[in-house]
Amino acid sequence: MAEDGEQAQPRSMTLIAAPIDTRISPTAVNAFARKHSLPWFEANVIERVPAGYPGKGRRVYPGFLQLAGFISMNASRHAGAHLDYFRSLVDGDLGEAARHRKFYDEYNAVLDLPAEYYLETIQKVFLEHHLGRGCMTVGDRKVNPGAITEVALLTIEGNEDDITGRGQTAAAHALCSGLSSRQRAHMVIDGVGHYGTFAGQGFQRSILPGITRFIQRHTA
């Protein structure tokens, strides 16, 4: 849109815990991806939707596998949270128990991903780093973030994110070289992990107000 000079460009864009360049501060997730080939992922985590369900026969990365991966990264923390939940029930602290249920109702709501989307993400983001290396294409056209001059950029990272490492999202600023300093902002939220950058107290208290202020400033 920027290269073509289109008028309908957004005033701003916000990237939250986005793996723009996973070569920076690699996490355990990045290390795992590097140790396995694309055919390995296709052979080991892609399944077909079974008969009796919508989309039967479609190749997907099942949501239950994705959720199992998330939980396994912090198994003791999740186990402790569930123990605290039962303690809340025993103690009659129904408010705290309700907050626990609300959190995990959302945390556990993981969709299946189309196999094509998942495998392309593994290849271009985690194995070959297309955007960071400047070779990402849409169709036959190379993506050129440096052409962006009118869309302000806000990047947000969690200080305790163990999925998208510190600096992976901020890498967008170097790619968007056509923006001035007043068109940029970067936030690092203390005490927040990957999921916490999208939901929870840290999001409500720090991230959402920051996004709101940034949008308002660049909409005026």
The 8 nearest C-alpha neighbors of each residue, nearest first, counted from 0:
[[1, 3, 5, 2, 4, 8, 7, 6],
 [2, 0, 4, 147, 3, 146, 5, 148],
 [1, 3, 4, 0, 146, 147, 5, 143],
 [2, 4, 0, 1, 5, 6, 146, 147],
 [5, 3, 1, 2, 0, 6, 8, 7],
 [4, 6, 0, 3, 7, 1, 8, 2],
 [5, 7, 8, 4, 0, 1, 9, 3],
 [8, 6, 5, 9, 0, 4, 10, 1],
 [7, 9, 6, 5, 10, 0, 150, 1],
 [10, 8, 11, 150, 7, 12, 149, 151],
 [11, 9, 150, 217, 218, 151, 8, 149],
 [12, 10, 151, 150, 9, 152, 214, 217],
 [11, 13, 152, 151, 153, 150, 14, 9],
 [12, 14, 153, 154, 152, 15, 11, 210],
 [13, 15, 154, 17, 155, 153, 16, 12],
 [14, 16, 155, 17, 154, 156, 13, 196],
 [17, 15, 156, 163, 168, 155, 18, 193],
 [16, 18, 168, 15, 19, 14, 163, 167],
 [19, 17, 167, 20, 21, 168, 163, 16],
 [18, 20, 168, 167, 17, 170, 171, 21],
 [21, 19, 131, 167, 22, 18, 23, 128],
 [20, 22, 23, 18, 167, 25, 125, 19],
 [21, 23, 20, 25, 24, 128, 167, 29],
 [22, 24, 21, 167, 25, 166, 20, 164],
 [25, 23, 164, 165, 26, 22, 166, 167],
 [26, 24, 29, 23, 22, 164, 21, 30],
 [27, 25, 29, 28, 164, 162, 161, 30],
 [26, 28, 30, 29, 31, 25, 162, 161],
 [29, 27, 31, 26, 30, 162, 32, 25],
 [28, 30, 32, 26, 27, 31, 25, 33],
 [29, 31, 27, 33, 32, 28, 26, 34],
 [32, 30, 28, 34, 29, 33, 27, 35],
 [33, 31, 29, 30, 34, 35, 28, 125],
 [32, 34, 30, 31, 35, 126, 29, 125],
 [35, 33, 31, 32, 30, 36, 29, 126],
 [36, 34, 32, 33, 39, 37, 31, 40],
 [35, 37, 39, 38, 40, 34, 33, 32],
 [36, 38, 40, 39, 41, 122, 35, 118],
 [39, 37, 41, 36, 40, 42, 35, 43],
 [40, 38, 36, 42, 37, 41, 43, 35],
 [41, 39, 37, 43, 38, 42, 44, 36],
 [40, 42, 38, 45, 39, 43, 44, 37],
 [41, 43, 39, 40, 38, 44, 45, 46],
 [44, 42, 40, 41, 39, 45, 46, 38],
 [45, 43, 40, 41, 60, 42, 46, 64],
 [44, 46, 60, 41, 59, 43, 42, 114],
 [47, 45, 58, 59, 60, 44, 48, 61],
 [46, 48, 58, 56, 57, 59, 49, 45],
 [47, 49, 55, 56, 57, 54, 58, 46],
 [50, 48, 55, 47, 56, 52, 51, 54],
 [49, 51, 55, 52, 48, 56, 53, 54],
 [50, 52, 49, 55, 53, 48, 54, 56],
 [51, 53, 55, 50, 54, 49, 48, 56],
 [54, 52, 55, 51, 48, 50, 49, 56],
 [53, 55, 57, 52, 56, 48, 49, 50],
 [56, 54, 48, 50, 49, 57, 53, 52],
 [55, 57, 48, 47, 49, 54, 58, 50],
 [56, 58, 47, 48, 55, 54, 59, 113],
 [57, 59, 47, 114, 46, 56, 113, 45],
 [60, 58, 114, 113, 112, 45, 46, 61],
 [59, 61, 45, 112, 114, 111, 44, 113],
 [62, 60, 111, 63, 64, 59, 112, 65],
 [61, 63, 111, 110, 65, 109, 64, 66],
 [62, 64, 66, 65, 61, 67, 109, 111],
 [65, 63, 67, 62, 66, 61, 68, 60],
 [64, 66, 62, 68, 63, 67, 69, 61],
 [67, 65, 63, 69, 68, 64, 62, 70],
 [68, 66, 64, 70, 65, 69, 71, 63],
 [67, 69, 65, 71, 66, 70, 64, 72],
 [68, 70, 66, 67, 72, 71, 65, 73],
 [69, 71, 67, 72, 74, 68, 73, 66],
 [70, 72, 74, 68, 73, 69, 67, 66],
 [73, 71, 70, 69, 74, 68, 161, 67],
 [74, 72, 76, 71, 70, 75, 77, 69],
 [73, 75, 71, 77, 70, 76, 72, 78],
 [76, 74, 78, 77, 73, 79, 80, 71],
 [75, 77, 79, 73, 78, 74, 80, 81],
 [78, 76, 80, 74, 79, 75, 81, 73],
 [77, 79, 75, 81, 80, 76, 74, 82],
 [80, 78, 82, 76, 77, 81, 75, 83],
 [81, 79, 77, 83, 78, 82, 76, 84],
 [80, 82, 84, 78, 83, 79, 77, 85],
 [81, 83, 79, 84, 85, 80, 78, 86],
 [84, 82, 86, 80, 81, 85, 79, 87],
 [83, 85, 81, 87, 82, 86, 96, 80],
 [86, 84, 88, 87, 82, 83, 89, 81],
 [85, 87, 83, 89, 88, 84, 90, 82],
 [88, 86, 92, 90, 84, 85, 89, 96],
 [87, 89, 85, 91, 86, 90, 92, 93],
 [88, 90, 86, 87, 91, 85, 92, 84],
 [91, 89, 87, 88, 92, 86, 93, 85],
 [90, 92, 88, 89, 93, 87, 86, 94],
 [93, 91, 87, 90, 94, 95, 88, 96],
 [92, 94, 96, 95, 91, 97, 88, 87],
 [93, 95, 97, 96, 92, 98, 87, 91],
 [94, 96, 98, 97, 93, 92, 99, 87],
 [97, 95, 93, 99, 94, 98, 84, 87],
 [96, 98, 100, 94, 99, 95, 93, 101],
 [97, 99, 101, 95, 96, 100, 102, 94],
 [98, 100, 96, 102, 97, 101, 103, 95],
 [101, 99, 97, 103, 102, 98, 104, 96],
 [100, 102, 98, 104, 99, 103, 97, 105],
 [101, 103, 99, 100, 105, 104, 106, 98],
 [104, 102, 106, 105, 100, 101, 107, 99],
 [103, 105, 101, 107, 102, 106, 100, 108],
 [104, 106, 103, 108, 102, 107, 101, 109],
 [105, 107, 103, 108, 104, 102, 109, 66],
 [108, 106, 105, 104, 103, 109, 66, 102],
 [107, 109, 105, 106, 104, 110, 103, 62],
 [110, 108, 62, 107, 66, 111, 63, 106],
 [111, 109, 62, 112, 108, 61, 63, 65],
 [110, 112, 62, 61, 60, 59, 113, 109],
 [111, 113, 60, 59, 114, 110, 117, 61],
 [114, 112, 59, 116, 115, 60, 117, 58],
 [113, 115, 59, 117, 58, 116, 60, 118],
 [116, 114, 118, 113, 117, 119, 59, 58],
 [117, 115, 119, 113, 114, 118, 120, 112],
 [116, 118, 120, 114, 119, 115, 121, 113],
 [119, 117, 121, 120, 115, 116, 114, 122],
 [118, 120, 122, 116, 121, 117, 123, 115],
 [121, 119, 117, 118, 123, 124, 122, 116],
 [120, 122, 118, 125, 119, 124, 123, 126],
 [121, 123, 126, 119, 120, 127, 124, 125],
 [124, 122, 127, 129, 120, 128, 121, 119],
 [125, 123, 128, 120, 121, 122, 126, 127],
 [124, 126, 121, 128, 122, 123, 127, 21],
 [127, 125, 122, 128, 124, 33, 123, 121],
 [126, 128, 123, 129, 122, 125, 124, 132],
 [129, 127, 124, 123, 131, 130, 125, 126],
 [130, 128, 135, 134, 132, 123, 127, 131],
 [131, 129, 135, 133, 132, 128, 134, 19],
 [130, 132, 20, 133, 128, 129, 19, 174],
 [133, 131, 129, 130, 134, 128, 135, 20],
 [134, 132, 130, 131, 135, 129, 142, 143],
 [133, 135, 129, 132, 130, 136, 141, 142],
 [136, 134, 129, 130, 142, 141, 133, 137],
 [137, 135, 141, 140, 142, 138, 139, 134],
 [138, 136, 140, 139, 141, 142, 135, 134],
 [137, 139, 140, 136, 141, 135, 142, 134],
 [138, 140, 137, 136, 141, 142, 135, 134],
 [141, 139, 136, 137, 138, 142, 135, 143],
 [140, 142, 136, 135, 143, 137, 134, 139],
 [143, 141, 136, 135, 144, 140, 137, 134],
 [142, 144, 145, 146, 141, 133, 2, 147],
 [145, 143, 175, 146, 174, 147, 142, 176],
 [146, 144, 175, 176, 177, 143, 147, 174],
 [145, 147, 144, 2, 1, 143, 177, 148],
 [148, 146, 1, 145, 144, 177, 149, 175],
 [147, 149, 177, 178, 150, 146, 1, 145],
 [148, 150, 147, 151, 10, 178, 8, 1],
 [151, 149, 11, 10, 148, 9, 147, 152],
 [152, 150, 11, 182, 183, 12, 10, 149],
 [153, 151, 183, 12, 11, 13, 182, 150],
 [154, 152, 13, 184, 185, 183, 12, 14],
 [155, 153, 185, 14, 13, 169, 15, 168],
 [156, 154, 186, 15, 185, 187, 16, 14],
 [157, 155, 187, 16, 186, 15, 188, 158],
 [158, 156, 191, 188, 160, 192, 159, 187],
 [157, 159, 189, 188, 160, 191, 187, 190],
 [160, 158, 192, 191, 157, 190, 161, 189],
 [159, 161, 192, 193, 157, 162, 158, 163],
 [160, 162, 26, 163, 159, 164, 193, 192],
 [163, 161, 160, 28, 26, 164, 193, 27],
 [164, 162, 18, 160, 16, 161, 167, 165],
 [165, 163, 24, 167, 26, 25, 162, 160],
 [166, 164, 167, 24, 156, 163, 158, 168],
 [165, 167, 169, 168, 170, 23, 164, 24],
 [166, 168, 20, 18, 170, 19, 23, 169],
 [167, 169, 17, 170, 19, 166, 18, 16],
 [168, 170, 166, 171, 167, 172, 154, 185],
 [171, 169, 168, 172, 167, 173, 166, 19],
 [172, 170, 174, 169, 173, 168, 175, 19],
 [171, 173, 175, 170, 174, 169, 176, 152],
 [174, 172, 175, 171, 176, 170, 169, 145],
 [173, 175, 171, 172, 176, 144, 145, 170],
 [176, 174, 145, 144, 172, 173, 177, 171],
 [175, 177, 145, 174, 178, 173, 172, 144],
 [178, 176, 148, 145, 175, 147, 146, 179],
 [179, 177, 148, 176, 182, 175, 180, 147],
 [178, 180, 182, 181, 177, 183, 148, 176],
 [181, 179, 182, 183, 178, 184, 151, 172],
 [180, 182, 179, 183, 184, 178, 151, 152],
 [183, 181, 151, 179, 180, 178, 152, 184],
 [184, 182, 152, 180, 181, 151, 153, 179],
 [183, 185, 153, 152, 154, 186, 182, 181],
 [184, 186, 154, 153, 155, 187, 183, 169],
 [187, 185, 155, 156, 154, 188, 184, 153],
 [186, 188, 156, 157, 155, 158, 189, 185],
 [189, 187, 157, 158, 191, 186, 156, 190],
 [190, 188, 158, 191, 157, 187, 159, 201],
 [189, 191, 159, 158, 188, 192, 157, 201],
 [192, 190, 157, 195, 159, 189, 158, 188],
 [193, 191, 160, 159, 195, 157, 194, 196],
 [192, 194, 160, 195, 196, 162, 157, 16],
 [193, 195, 196, 197, 192, 198, 191, 160],
 [194, 196, 192, 198, 191, 197, 193, 199],
 [195, 197, 194, 193, 202, 198, 157, 191],
 [196, 198, 195, 194, 202, 199, 193, 15],
 [199, 197, 195, 202, 196, 194, 200, 203],
 [198, 200, 202, 201, 195, 203, 197, 196],
 [199, 201, 203, 202, 204, 198, 195, 205],
 [202, 200, 204, 203, 199, 205, 195, 191],
 [201, 203, 206, 198, 200, 199, 204, 205],
 [202, 204, 200, 201, 207, 205, 206, 199],
 [203, 205, 201, 202, 200, 206, 207, 208],
 [206, 204, 202, 201, 208, 203, 207, 209],
 [205, 207, 202, 209, 208, 210, 203, 204],
 [206, 208, 210, 209, 203, 202, 205, 211],
 [209, 207, 211, 210, 206, 205, 212, 204],
 [210, 208, 206, 212, 207, 211, 205, 213],
 [209, 211, 213, 207, 208, 212, 214, 206],
 [212, 210, 208, 214, 209, 213, 215, 207],
 [211, 213, 215, 209, 210, 214, 216, 208],
 [212, 214, 210, 216, 211, 215, 209, 217],
 [215, 213, 211, 217, 216, 212, 218, 210],
 [214, 216, 218, 212, 217, 213, 211, 219],
 [217, 215, 213, 214, 218, 219, 212, 211],
 [216, 218, 214, 215, 219, 10, 213, 11],
 [217, 219, 215, 216, 214, 10, 11, 213],
 [218, 217, 216, 215, 214, 10, 213, 212]]
